[in-house]
C-alpha cells in the first residue's frame, strides 16, 4: 500500500519550499486520500460501481487500500458500454489490484430507456445502481460507492438524482474532491488513467427523442474505434437521423479536416447515410445543442443536425453560436 502522508511538507528540487500550486498534488492528495480511506475503512466492505474512468478507478484504488479483499469493483456491461471500454476497465482493475466482476443486463429491454427521453440518464443510472445494490446484497457487502466528484452536481443532472435516491455513497463528493483534485490524486497514486479523457455511454451520442437501438450503438462504437485507431484522443460520433457528425478535440480538428476525404467514406461504409464533422471541435454536453433548426439553417445539404454527447463530469455551458458543418 502506498504511504498516504509521506509527501506533506516536502521541498522542491532546489530545496526551497514549493508554492501552493506545486504542493497541491503532493500535500492535498495524500491528505484527502487518507480521509477517503478512513471513511471507506469504517464501512467494513465496499462495492465500487466501476467504469474504468478516472473517478471510479480512484475510488476503487482507495477502497482496496481501505478494506483489501473486502473491496470489489463491479462493471455493468450493458449495450451502451463499448467493448474497448470494458477491456480497459479490466486492465485497470488488474493494475489497481482490486477484485473485479462484470455484470450484464439489457438497457434496451426497458422501453422508457429505448425511447431516449430527456431524463434518459435517470433511467440508465437507476438500472445500473439497482443492479449494483442487488449484487452488494447478494455478496454481503456493506456499501455501494460510485465515482461522483464535487465538480459533477449541476442544475440538470438526472443521473445524479438516481444515484442519490438509491443511497449510493459518493466518497469523492462527500469529501469535496473535484475533478482536478481527483486527477491529481490518481496521478499521485500512480494510476495510469489519471489523465484519461472523460467519456459517456454510447447512448449519449443519439439525440433525445430519437430511439436508441442496438444497431445505432454498434455503428457508433465502430466509428469511434475507427477514429481512435487513427490517433484521435477525444472522439464523439453523433448518430442523428442516420447521419454521422464527428467531433474531436479542438486541437485535432485541423488534422481531421486534412484526412476527412479518406475518413468520410469509411464512416459511410459502417452504415451511416452521410458524414460530417464539426469544425468547432468537441463540445461537452452537446446532446441536443445547438438546436436542430439553427444547425439546419447553416448546414451543408449532406450534414446532420443535433446530437448528444453528455459528459458525466459537468453540466452543459451556454450554447455558442452555430458554425457550419464540414461535409
C-alpha positions in Angstrom: 0.0 0.0 0.0 1.3 3.5 -0.8 2.0 5.7 2.2 -0.6 8.4 2.4 1.1 11.2 4.3 4.8 11.0 3.3 4.7 13.9 0.9 3.5 16.5 3.3 5.9 19.4 3.8 8.4 18.2 1.2 10.7 20.7 -0.5 11.1 21.3 -4.2 14.2 20.3 -6.2 16.0 23.4 -5.2 15.5 22.7 -1.5 13.1 25.6 -1.2 9.5 25.2 -0.2 7.2 24.7 -3.2 4.4 27.1 -4.0 0.8 26.2 -3.0 0.1 25.2 -6.6 3.1 23.0 -6.7 2.3 21.5 -3.3 -1.3 20.6 -4.1 -0.6 17.3 -5.7 1.9 16.4 -3.0 0.1 17.6 0.0 -3.7 17.8 -0.7 -3.8 14.5 -2.5 -2.4 12.4 0.4 -4.5 14.3 3.0 -7.7 13.8 1.0 -6.8 10.2 0.2 -6.3 9.5 3.8 -9.7 10.9 4.7 -11.4 8.8 2.0 -9.5 5.7 3.0 -10.6 6.2 6.7 -14.2 6.7 5.5 -14.2 3.5 3.5 -12.4 1.5 6.2 -15.2 2.4 8.6 -17.7 0.8 6.2 -16.0 -2.6 6.5 -16.7 -3.7 3.0 -17.2 -1.9 -0.3 -18.7 -2.5 -3.8 -17.5 0.2 -6.2 -19.6 0.9 -9.3 -16.7 1.0 -11.6 -16.5 2.0 -15.2 -12.7 2.4 -15.6 -12.8 6.2 -15.7 -10.5 8.2 -13.5 -13.1 8.8 -10.8 -14.4 5.3 -10.3 -10.8 4.0 -10.7 -9.6 6.4 -7.9 -12.4 5.2 -5.6 -11.5 1.6 -6.4 -7.8 2.2 -5.6 -8.7 3.9 -2.3 -11.2 1.1 -1.4 -8.7 -1.6 -1.8 -6.3 0.3 0.4 -9.1 0.7 3.0 -10.5 -2.8 3.1 -8.3 -5.0 1.0 -10.1 -8.2 -0.3 -13.4 -6.8 1.0 -13.4 -4.3 -1.8 -15.0 -5.3 -5.1 -15.1 -3.3 -8.4 -18.2 -4.1 -10.5 -18.7 -3.1 -14.1 -22.1 -3.0 -15.7 -21.7 -4.4 -19.2 -24.9 -3.3 -20.9 -25.4 -2.5 -24.5 -24.2 1.1 -24.2 -20.7 0.2 -22.9 -18.2 -0.1 -25.8 -16.1 -3.3 -25.8 -12.9 -1.3 -25.7 -14.1 0.4 -22.5 -14.7 -2.9 -20.9 -11.3 -4.2 -21.9 -9.8 -1.0 -20.4 -11.7 -1.4 -17.2 -10.4 -5.0 -16.8 -6.8 -4.0 -17.4 -7.0 -1.1 -15.0 -8.6 -3.2 -12.2 -5.7 -5.6 -12.5 -3.3 -2.6 -12.3 -5.1 -1.4 -9.1 -5.1 -4.8 -7.6 -8.8 -4.9 -6.8 -11.2 -7.8 -7.3 -13.2 -7.2 -10.5 -16.6 -8.5 -11.6 -18.7 -7.8 -14.6 -22.5 -8.0 -14.5 -24.7 -7.9 -17.6 -28.3 -6.8 -18.2 -30.2 -5.2 -21.1 -30.9 -1.5 -21.0 -32.8 -1.8 -24.3 -35.3 -4.1 -22.7 -36.6 -1.0 -20.9 -39.0 0.8 -23.3 -38.5 4.0 -21.4 -34.8 4.0 -21.9 -35.0 2.9 -25.5 -37.4 5.9 -26.2 -34.5 8.2 -25.2 -36.3 10.8 -23.2 -34.6 13.9 -21.8 -34.3 12.0 -18.5 -32.6 9.0 -20.1 -29.6 9.3 -17.7 -32.0 9.0 -14.8 -33.4 5.7 -16.2 -29.9 4.4 -17.1 -28.3 5.2 -13.8 -31.3 3.8 -11.9 -30.9 0.5 -13.7 -27.2 0.5 -13.1 -27.4 1.3 -9.4 -30.2 -1.1 -8.8 -28.1 -3.8 -10.3 -25.1 -2.8 -8.0 -27.3 -2.8 -4.9 -28.6 -6.3 -5.7 -25.1 -7.5 -6.2 -23.9 -6.0 -2.9 -26.8 -7.6 -1.1 -26.1 -10.9 -2.7 -22.4 -10.8 -1.7 -23.0 -9.2 1.8 -21.1 -6.0 1.0 -21.9 -3.1 3.3 -22.0 -0.2 0.9 -22.1 0.7 -2.8 -19.9 3.6 -3.8 -19.5 5.5 -7.1 -17.1 8.0 -8.6 -19.3 11.1 -8.4 -17.0 14.0 -7.6 -17.5 17.6 -6.4 -17.5 19.0 -9.9 -20.4 16.9 -11.0 -23.5 18.4 -9.4 -25.4 20.8 -11.6 -28.9 22.1 -12.4 -29.7 19.3 -14.9 -28.1 16.1 -13.8 -30.9 13.4 -13.7 -28.3 10.6 -13.4 -27.0 12.0 -10.1 -30.6 12.2 -8.8 -31.0 8.5 -9.4 -27.7 7.9 -7.5 -28.8 10.0 -4.6 -32.3 8.4 -4.4 -30.7 4.9 -4.1 -28.4 5.9 -1.2 -25.2 5.3 -3.1 -22.2 6.7 -1.3 -20.1 9.1 -3.3 -16.8 9.5 -1.3 -15.2 12.0 -3.6 -18.2 14.2 -3.4 -18.6 13.7 0.3 -15.0 14.9 0.9 -15.2 17.8 -1.5 -12.8 16.3 -4.1 -13.4 17.9 -7.5 -12.3 16.7 -10.9 -8.8 18.4 -10.9 -8.2 17.1 -7.4 -9.3 13.6 -8.4 -6.9 13.6 -11.3 -4.1 14.9 -9.1 -4.8 12.2 -6.5 -4.9 9.5 -9.2 -1.6 10.7 -10.5 -0.1 10.7 -7.0 -1.2 7.2 -6.6 0.4 6.2 -9.9 -2.8 5.3 -11.7 -2.2 5.1 -15.5 -5.7 6.5 -16.1 -5.1 9.7 -14.2 -5.3 11.9 -17.4 -7.8 9.7 -19.3 -10.4 11.9 -21.1 -13.9 11.8 -19.7 -16.3 9.7 -21.6 -20.0 9.0 -21.6 -22.1 5.9 -22.6 -22.8 5.4 -26.3 -26.4 6.3 -26.0 -25.3 9.9 -25.3 -24.4 10.2 -29.0 -28.1 9.9 -30.0 -30.3 13.0 -29.7 -33.1 12.8 -27.1 -36.3 11.7 -28.7 -34.6 9.5 -31.3 -34.9 5.9 -30.4 -31.8 4.0 -29.1 -31.3 0.7 -30.9 -28.5 -1.9 -30.8 -27.7 -1.2 -34.5 -27.1 2.5 -33.8 -24.9 1.8 -30.7 -22.8 -0.7 -32.6 -22.1 1.6 -35.6 -21.3 4.5 -33.2 -18.9 2.1 -31.4 -17.3 1.1 -34.7 -17.0 4.7 -35.9 -15.3 5.9 -32.7 -13.0 2.9 -32.8 -12.0 3.8 -36.4 -11.2 7.4 -35.3 -9.3 6.5 -32.1 -7.4 3.9 -34.2 -6.3 6.8 -36.4 -4.9 8.5 -33.3 -7.6 10.9 -32.3 -7.8 11.0 -28.5 -11.2 12.7 -27.8 -13.9 11.4 -30.2 -17.7 11.7 -30.3 -19.6 10.3 -33.3 -23.2 11.7 -33.1 -25.8 9.5 -34.8 -28.6 11.9 -35.9 -31.3 10.6 -38.2 -28.9 8.1 -39.8 -26.1 10.6 -40.3 -22.7 10.7 -38.5 -21.5 14.0 -37.1 -17.9 13.8 -35.8 -16.4 15.8 -33.0 -12.7 15.7 -32.0 -10.7 17.8 -29.6 -10.3 21.4 -30.9 -6.6 20.9 -31.3 -7.2 17.9 -33.6 -9.8 19.5 -35.9 -7.2 20.6 -38.4 -5.8 17.0 -38.7 -9.4 15.7 -39.0 -10.1 18.1 -41.8 -6.9 17.1 -43.7 -7.9 13.5 -43.6 -11.7 13.9 -44.0 -11.8 12.8 -47.6 -10.4 9.5 -46.6 -12.5 9.2 -43.4 -15.9 10.1 -44.6 -16.4 7.1 -47.0 -15.1 4.8 -44.3 -17.8 6.1 -41.9 -20.5 5.7 -44.6 -19.3 2.1 -45.1 -20.3 1.5 -41.4 -23.9 2.2 -42.3 -24.3 6.0 -41.9 -26.2 7.7 -44.7 -23.9 10.7 -44.6 -21.0 12.0 -42.6 -19.9 15.5 -41.5 -17.6 17.0 -38.9 -18.0 19.9 -36.6 -15.2 22.5 -37.2 -15.7 23.8 -33.6 -14.4 20.5 -32.2 -15.8 18.6 -29.3 -18.4 20.3 -27.2 -19.2 18.9 -23.7 -22.9 18.2 -23.1 -24.0 18.5 -26.7 -27.0 16.2 -26.5 -29.5 18.5 -28.2 -27.4 21.5 -28.8 -27.2 23.6 -30.9 -30.9 23.4 -31.8 -31.7 21.5 -34.9 -33.3 24.4 -36.7 -30.2 26.6 -36.1 -27.8 24.0 -37.4 -30.0 23.3 -40.5 -30.1 26.9 -41.3 -26.3 27.0 -41.9 -25.7 23.3 -42.7 -24.5 22.0 -46.0 -27.1 19.7 -47.6 -25.4 16.4 -46.5 -24.9 17.5 -42.9 -26.6 16.1 -39.8 -28.2 18.3 -37.2 -28.1 17.8 -33.5 -26.8 15.2 -31.2 -26.0 14.3 -27.6 -22.6 13.9 -26.1 -23.3 14.4 -22.4 -20.2 14.4 -20.3 -20.8 12.8 -16.9 -18.4 15.2 -15.3 -20.2 18.5 -15.9 -23.4 20.3 -17.0 -23.5 22.0 -20.4 -22.4 25.6 -20.6 -24.4 28.1 -22.6 -24.6 27.2 -26.3 -22.2 29.1 -28.6 -23.5 30.4 -32.0 -23.8 27.5 -34.5 -20.9 27.0 -37.0 -21.2 25.5 -40.5 -20.7 21.8 -40.8 -17.9 20.4 -43.0 -19.5 17.6 -45.1 
